[in-house]
Amino acid sequence: MKVVMYSRKQCPLCEKAKIQLLALQTEFQFEFEEVDIYENDSLLERYQLMIPVVEINGEEVEYGQIVKENIRKRLLKKMM
């Protein structure tokens, strides 16, 4: 399973989301990748007002204020 978080530097919500996602790695086995939207024009255009955005196996599951429990539920669903 792969979890991607779209973010940018100097983003407090992104830092908080990253901490929550890394904590979930103690419960679930998944690959984590953080992508800076400012390194790709199309990602910047797509996500600039939404970050952080969390994607699990290619599906956007949450953005903005990331709630750890919501991500936990999505990870459980993906495992079934």
C-alpha positions in Angstrom: 0.0 0.0 0.0 1.3 3.5 -0.8 0.4 6.8 0.9 1.3 10.0 -0.8 1.0 13.4 0.9 1.1 16.5 -1.3 2.5 19.4 0.6 4.8 22.4 0.6 7.5 23.9 2.7 6.6 26.2 5.6 3.1 24.6 6.0 2.0 23.9 9.6 -0.9 21.8 8.5 1.4 19.7 6.4 3.8 19.1 9.3 0.9 18.0 11.5 -0.4 15.7 8.8 3.0 14.1 8.3 3.4 13.4 12.0 0.0 11.7 12.0 0.8 9.6 8.9 4.1 8.5 10.2 2.5 7.5 13.5 0.0 5.4 11.5 3.0 3.5 10.0 3.4 1.8 13.4 -0.1 0.3 12.9 -0.2 -0.3 9.2 2.4 -1.3 6.7 2.6 1.2 3.9 5.1 3.1 1.8 5.0 6.9 2.5 6.0 9.6 0.1 5.8 13.3 0.5 5.6 15.4 -2.6 6.2 19.2 -2.7 3.7 20.7 -5.0 6.0 23.6 -5.8 8.3 21.2 -7.7 5.6 20.4 -10.3 3.5 23.1 -12.0 0.5 20.8 -12.6 0.5 19.7 -8.9 0.7 23.3 -7.8 -2.2 24.3 -10.0 -4.3 21.3 -8.8 -3.6 21.4 -5.1 -2.3 24.9 -4.1 -5.4 25.7 -1.9 -6.1 22.2 -0.7 -2.8 21.1 0.9 -2.0 18.9 2.6 -3.7 16.3 0.4 -3.5 12.6 1.3 -3.7 9.9 -1.4 -3.9 6.2 -0.7 -3.1 3.9 -3.6 -3.9 6.7 -6.1 -7.2 7.8 -4.4 -7.4 11.2 -2.8 -8.9 10.5 0.6 -8.6 13.7 2.6 -7.2 17.3 2.3 -6.8 20.4 4.5 -7.2 19.5 8.1 -6.1 15.9 8.2 -7.8 13.7 10.8 -5.8 10.7 11.9 -8.9 8.6 12.6 -10.3 9.2 9.1 -7.0 8.1 7.6 -7.0 5.0 9.8 -10.5 4.0 8.6 -9.4 4.5 5.0 -6.3 2.3 5.5 -8.4 -0.4 7.1 -10.8 -0.3 4.1 -8.0 -0.6 1.7 -6.6 -3.6 3.5 -9.9 -5.6 3.0 
